[in-house]
Amino acid sequence: MNVALLLRYDGSAYHGWQIQKNAVSVCATVTRAIEKTVGHSVTLHGCGRTDAGVHARRYVANFRSDTRIPPDRLPYALNSRLPEDVAVMDAAVVPDEFHAIGSCIKKQYTYYIYPARHRDPFSTRRALQYHYPLDVEMCRAAAAQFVGTHDFACVKSAGTDVKSTVRTLYSFDVKPDGDMVAFELTANGFLYNMARSLVGSVLYANEGKLDDIPALLRSGDRTAAGPTLPPHGLYMTGVWYGDILEW
């Protein structure tokens, strides 16, 4: 059967989701727990690549197994074998054709900014401390200009190997969240480092370094956009599959 897992993890101690030869990854950690639980080797497919230090509040992966463990018991069995910074929140049997990344119709990432002069020990690894005065309304207006179907070459990282840099950004909201400010992006897909570069570009606009976002999009000039922000402020916060999987 084809099993889907809903995961949550703190990425601070991991070199991203993808399995790597000489580094600890989330995928390898979860795969080991699954194999010990079901008693055979598995191939675990994730819904996207998260980089070293990036977190996930909602992440979906799937694998095939002949296990007789009921789906509602799988999270308990797996969590007993997982470290404290990774957890399985739910499990479900899905159609054979389901694939965590291939069946995904849209994703959401949220980047957290901590706007303060002095660091907060509780957010050091989970949000970006930002010293410049943050104007939420200005940031929201700048973010809205990126919404739509565009060629996002201007925020493409060097070495990105894709057939097209056109993506549809459904929403890009900026809103206070306690002591933080959350930059929430939802799209049909993201280029490598696209979310972090878009938030960096909005911060550039906040600082008066970027005043014509439509021209930036038309130019495709990466050097004119904002920086790729550090990974520790980024979270995968949503992933959608339509009627196939309603989590």
C-alpha positions as CSV (number, residue, x, y, z in Angstrom):
1,M,0.0,0.0,0.0
2,N,1.0,3.6,-0.5
3,V,1.3,5.5,2.8
4,A,1.4,9.3,3.2
5,L,2.8,10.9,6.3
6,L,2.2,14.4,7.7
7,L,5.5,15.6,9.3
8,R,6.7,18.5,11.4
9,Y,10.4,19.2,12.1
10,D,12.9,21.7,13.4
11,G,15.6,21.7,10.7
12,S,18.3,23.3,12.9
13,A,20.3,20.1,13.2
14,Y,19.8,18.8,9.7
15,H,21.4,19.5,6.3
16,G,18.0,19.7,4.7
17,W,15.4,17.1,3.7
18,Q,17.4,15.4,0.9
19,I,19.5,12.4,1.7
20,Q,23.2,13.2,1.5
21,K,26.3,11.0,1.7
22,N,28.2,12.8,4.5
23,A,25.5,14.8,6.4
24,V,22.5,14.2,8.5
25,S,19.2,14.8,6.7
26,V,15.5,14.7,7.7
27,C,14.7,12.1,5.0
28,A,17.4,9.7,6.1
29,T,16.3,10.1,9.8
30,V,12.6,9.4,9.0
31,T,13.5,6.6,6.6
32,R,15.4,4.8,9.3
33,A,12.5,5.0,11.7
34,I,10.1,3.7,9.1
35,E,12.3,0.7,8.2
36,K,12.7,-0.2,11.9
37,T,9.0,0.0,12.3
38,V,7.8,-1.9,9.2
39,G,10.7,-4.3,9.0
40,H,11.8,-3.7,5.4
41,S,13.6,-1.1,3.3
42,V,11.6,1.8,1.9
43,T,12.0,4.7,-0.5
44,L,10.6,7.9,1.1
45,H,9.4,10.6,-1.3
46,G,9.1,14.2,0.1
47,C,6.9,17.0,-1.1
48,G,9.9,19.3,-1.7
49,R,13.5,20.0,-0.9
50,T,14.1,22.1,2.2
51,D,17.6,23.4,2.7
52,A,19.9,23.0,5.7
53,G,18.4,24.8,8.7
54,V,14.9,25.2,7.1
55,H,12.0,24.0,9.2
56,A,8.6,22.5,8.5
57,R,5.3,22.8,10.3
58,R,3.5,20.9,7.5
59,Y,5.4,18.5,5.3
60,V,4.1,15.5,3.4
61,A,6.1,12.4,2.4
62,N,5.0,9.0,1.1
63,F,6.4,5.4,0.9
64,R,5.2,1.9,0.0
65,S,4.9,-0.9,2.5
66,D,3.1,-4.1,3.2
67,T,2.9,-3.3,6.9
68,R,-0.1,-4.4,8.8
69,I,0.1,-1.5,11.3
70,P,-3.1,0.6,11.0
71,P,-2.5,4.1,9.7
72,D,-3.8,5.6,12.9
73,R,-1.2,3.7,14.9
74,L,1.8,4.5,12.6
75,P,2.5,8.0,14.1
76,Y,2.8,6.5,17.6
77,A,5.1,3.7,16.3
78,L,7.3,6.1,14.3
79,N,7.5,8.8,16.9
80,S,8.9,6.4,19.4
81,R,11.9,5.9,17.0
82,L,12.3,9.5,15.9
83,P,14.4,12.3,17.7
84,E,12.6,15.0,19.5
85,D,13.0,17.5,16.6
86,V,11.0,15.4,14.1
87,A,7.5,14.2,14.5
88,V,4.8,12.4,12.5
89,M,1.5,14.1,13.0
90,D,-0.7,11.9,10.9
91,A,-0.7,9.0,8.4
92,A,-3.1,7.8,5.7
93,V,-3.3,5.2,3.0
94,V,-3.4,7.0,-0.4
95,P,-4.1,5.9,-4.0
96,D,-1.2,4.1,-5.7
97,E,-0.6,7.0,-8.1
98,F,-0.1,9.4,-5.2
99,H,3.4,11.0,-5.1
100,A,4.2,13.6,-2.4
101,I,5.8,16.0,-4.9
102,G,4.2,15.0,-8.2
103,S,0.6,15.2,-6.8
104,C,1.1,18.5,-5.0
105,I,-0.9,21.4,-6.5
106,K,0.4,24.2,-4.3
107,K,2.7,25.0,-1.4
108,Q,3.1,27.6,1.3
109,Y,6.3,28.9,3.0
110,T,6.4,31.4,5.9
111,Y,9.5,33.4,6.7
112,Y,9.7,34.8,10.3
113,I,11.4,38.1,11.0
114,Y,12.2,39.2,14.6
115,P,12.4,43.1,14.4
116,A,14.4,44.1,17.4
117,R,17.7,45.7,18.4
118,H,18.6,42.9,20.8
119,R,18.5,39.2,20.1
120,D,16.0,36.9,21.6
121,P,17.6,33.6,22.7
122,F,14.3,31.7,22.0
123,S,14.2,32.8,18.3
124,T,17.9,32.7,17.5
125,R,17.5,29.6,15.4
126,R,13.9,30.1,14.3
127,A,13.6,33.6,13.0
128,L,15.8,36.3,11.4
129,Q,16.7,39.2,13.7
130,Y,16.2,42.4,11.7
131,H,17.6,45.7,13.0
132,Y,16.2,48.1,10.4
133,P,12.8,49.7,11.3
134,L,10.1,47.4,9.7
135,D,7.1,49.1,8.1
136,V,4.5,46.3,7.8
137,E,2.3,48.2,5.5
138,M,5.1,49.1,3.2
139,C,6.3,45.5,3.1
140,R,2.7,44.3,2.4
141,A,2.4,46.7,-0.5
142,A,5.7,45.6,-1.9
143,A,4.9,41.9,-1.5
144,A,1.6,42.3,-3.3
145,Q,3.4,43.4,-6.5
146,F,5.0,40.0,-6.7
147,V,1.6,38.2,-6.7
148,G,0.5,36.6,-10.0
149,T,2.1,34.6,-12.8
150,H,5.5,35.9,-13.6
151,D,9.0,34.9,-14.7
152,F,10.8,34.9,-11.4
153,A,14.3,34.7,-12.9
154,C,15.2,37.8,-10.8
155,V,15.1,35.6,-7.7
156,K,16.6,32.5,-9.2
157,S,19.7,31.2,-7.4
158,A,22.8,30.5,-9.5
159,G,22.9,26.9,-10.8
160,T,19.1,26.5,-10.7
161,D,18.4,23.9,-13.4
162,V,14.8,24.1,-14.4
163,K,13.0,24.2,-17.8
164,S,11.1,27.4,-16.9
165,T,11.4,30.1,-14.2
166,V,7.7,31.0,-14.6
167,R,5.6,30.4,-11.4
168,T,2.3,31.5,-10.1
169,L,2.4,33.2,-6.7
170,Y,-1.1,33.0,-5.4
171,S,-0.6,35.2,-2.3
172,F,2.2,37.0,-0.5
173,D,1.0,38.4,2.9
174,V,2.9,40.2,5.6
175,K,1.4,40.2,9.1
176,P,2.4,40.6,12.7
177,D,2.6,37.3,14.7
178,G,3.3,38.0,18.3
179,D,6.8,39.4,18.6
180,M,7.5,38.3,15.0
181,V,6.4,39.4,11.5
182,A,5.4,36.6,9.2
183,F,6.0,36.7,5.5
184,E,3.6,34.1,4.1
185,L,3.9,33.0,0.4
186,T,1.7,30.5,-1.4
187,A,2.5,29.3,-5.0
188,N,2.1,26.5,-7.4
189,G,5.8,25.8,-7.0
190,F,9.0,27.5,-5.9
191,L,12.4,27.9,-7.5
192,Y,15.4,27.0,-5.4
193,N,15.7,29.7,-2.7
194,M,12.8,31.7,-4.3
195,A,10.9,32.2,-1.0
196,R,14.0,33.5,0.8
197,S,14.9,35.8,-2.1
198,L,11.4,37.2,-2.4
199,V,11.3,38.1,1.3
200,G,14.8,39.6,0.9
201,S,13.5,41.7,-1.9
202,V,10.6,43.0,0.2
203,L,13.1,43.9,2.9
204,Y,15.1,45.8,0.3
205,A,11.9,47.7,-0.6
206,N,11.4,48.4,3.1
207,E,14.9,49.9,3.2
208,G,14.4,52.1,0.1
209,K,16.7,50.0,-2.0
210,L,14.0,48.7,-4.4
211,D,11.3,50.9,-5.7
212,D,10.1,49.3,-9.0
213,I,9.2,45.7,-8.5
214,P,7.4,45.3,-11.9
215,A,10.6,46.5,-13.6
216,L,12.6,44.0,-11.6
217,L,10.4,41.1,-12.7
218,R,10.6,42.2,-16.3
219,S,14.4,42.5,-16.1
220,G,15.1,39.1,-14.6
221,D,18.2,40.7,-13.1
222,R,19.2,38.8,-9.9
223,T,21.7,41.4,-8.9
224,A,18.9,44.0,-8.6
225,A,16.8,41.9,-6.3
226,G,17.2,41.5,-2.5
227,P,19.5,39.0,-0.9
228,T,18.7,35.3,-0.2
229,L,17.9,35.4,3.5
230,P,19.4,32.9,5.9
231,P,17.5,29.5,6.1
232,H,16.6,29.5,9.8
233,G,13.7,31.9,9.4
234,L,12.0,29.8,6.8
235,Y,9.2,27.2,7.4
236,M,7.2,25.0,5.1
237,T,3.7,25.7,6.4
238,G,1.3,24.3,3.8
239,V,1.0,21.7,1.1
240,W,-2.2,20.9,-0.9
241,Y,-3.4,17.8,-2.9
242,G,-7.0,18.6,-3.6
243,D,-9.4,15.7,-3.0
244,I,-6.6,13.1,-3.0
245,L,-5.4,14.0,0.5
246,E,-7.2,16.5,2.7
247,W,-4.9,17.3,5.5
